[in-house]
Amino acid sequence: MTGGMRLARERLFDTKYGMRPNASRVIILVAEGMPTFDADKLTEEIARIKNLNIRIMAVGVTNKVCVVCIRSIVVVTYFVNFVEERLN
């Protein structure tokens, strides 16, 4: 998760990689669990992203999603909803 967020920050919002100057700056994160690799650096990376005025939206899938992590990542927490669907 940390590496993906870093890569998004470095590449998606740079005009040399196709970012349009007047486009909205939004990252949509799809997570299916807890951060594992470089998890200790996630908070710092999220702060860097937010300091660039990039909005982060998150979609958690599976019942293994770390709700605390998702809430700490997104910008606006009052839109956090949980839907449980059981597949048999």
C-alpha positions as CSV (number, residue, x, y, z in Angstrom):
1,M,0.0,0.0,0.0
2,T,2.8,2.4,0.9
3,G,4.7,1.8,-2.3
4,G,1.6,2.2,-4.4
5,M,0.7,5.5,-2.7
6,R,4.2,6.8,-3.3
7,L,4.2,5.8,-6.9
8,A,0.8,7.5,-7.4
9,R,2.2,10.7,-5.8
10,E,5.3,10.7,-7.9
11,R,3.8,9.7,-11.2
12,L,0.1,10.4,-11.5
13,F,0.3,14.1,-10.7
14,D,3.2,15.0,-12.9
15,T,2.6,16.6,-16.3
16,K,5.4,14.6,-17.9
17,Y,3.4,11.5,-17.2
18,G,0.2,12.9,-18.6
19,M,-1.4,14.9,-15.7
20,R,-3.5,17.7,-17.1
21,P,-2.8,21.0,-15.3
22,N,-6.4,21.8,-14.4
23,A,-7.6,18.2,-13.6
24,S,-8.8,17.2,-10.2
25,R,-6.1,15.6,-8.0
26,V,-7.7,12.4,-6.7
27,I,-6.4,9.0,-5.7
28,I,-8.8,6.1,-5.4
29,L,-7.3,3.4,-3.2
30,V,-8.7,-0.1,-3.3
31,A,-7.6,-2.1,-0.3
32,E,-8.2,-5.7,0.7
33,G,-6.5,-6.0,4.0
34,M,-3.8,-4.3,6.1
35,P,-0.6,-2.6,4.8
36,T,2.3,-5.0,5.1
37,F,5.4,-3.8,3.2
38,D,6.7,-0.5,4.6
39,A,3.6,-0.1,6.7
40,D,5.6,2.0,9.1
41,K,6.1,4.6,6.4
42,L,2.4,4.8,5.3
43,T,1.5,7.7,7.6
44,E,4.4,9.8,6.3
45,E,3.5,9.0,2.7
46,I,-0.2,9.9,3.3
47,A,0.9,13.3,4.8
48,R,3.0,14.0,1.7
49,I,0.0,13.3,-0.5
50,K,-2.3,15.4,1.6
51,N,0.2,18.3,1.6
52,L,0.0,18.3,-2.2
53,N,-3.8,18.9,-1.9
54,I,-4.5,15.5,-3.4
55,R,-7.8,14.0,-2.3
56,I,-7.7,10.3,-1.3
57,M,-10.8,8.1,-1.5
58,A,-10.7,4.5,-0.4
59,V,-12.7,1.4,-1.1
60,G,-12.2,-1.5,1.2
61,V,-13.0,-5.0,0.0
62,T,-13.2,-8.2,2.1
63,N,-13.8,-8.4,5.8
64,K,-10.0,-8.2,6.4
65,V,-9.8,-4.5,5.7
66,C,-8.1,-2.5,8.4
67,V,-10.9,0.1,9.2
68,V,-8.6,2.2,11.3
69,C,-6.1,2.4,8.4
70,I,-8.8,3.3,5.9
71,R,-10.1,6.1,8.2
72,S,-6.6,7.5,8.7
73,I,-5.9,7.6,4.9
74,V,-9.1,9.2,3.5
75,V,-9.5,12.9,3.6
76,V,-13.2,13.1,4.5
77,T,-14.2,10.4,6.9
78,Y,-17.9,11.1,7.1
79,F,-18.4,9.4,3.8
80,V,-17.0,6.1,5.1
81,N,-19.6,3.4,4.6
82,F,-19.4,-0.3,5.3
83,V,-21.3,-2.9,3.2
84,E,-21.2,-6.5,4.1
85,E,-22.0,-9.0,1.4
86,R,-21.6,-12.7,1.9
87,L,-20.8,-14.8,-1.1
88,N,-21.6,-18.5,-0.9
